[in-house]
Amino acid sequence: MPRDYALAGWYRPGPTPGEAGPAVVVGHVDSAADGPAVFFRLGELRPGAEVLVERADGRTAVFAVDRAARYPKDEFPTREVYGPTDHAALRLITCGGDFDAASGHYRDNIVAFARLVDVR
């Protein structure tokens, strides 16, 4: 997870955004000190929404959201998020649901699933 709450971070063992397979990008939902963070509105993404990822090669990978869903942390869909795909996919992940003050963590994860539609 990035230390800067305004930035999202790519999961390096996986493919880069735009390559075949599921590129995974994670980011914070908020911070107690600064409020909303980079993925604060992730759960609001609807099918067809466009997600742009600026790549290191200077091009932009354009993804279309298939769906976004909330999962209890102990029911995280690991295989669906990290498992192989037959296309270039994107998985965006943040925390969500109720905040557990005792543990200092959210109880759930929000995951958005998207597929590559263009590279500009």
Secondary structure, DSSP 8 states (H G I E B T S, - for coil): --SSTT--EE-TTS--TTSSEEEEEE--SEETTTEE-TTTTGGG--TT-EEEEE-TTS-EEEEEEEEEEEEEGGG--HHHHHS--SSEEEEEEEEEEEEETTTTEEEEEEEEEEEEEEE-
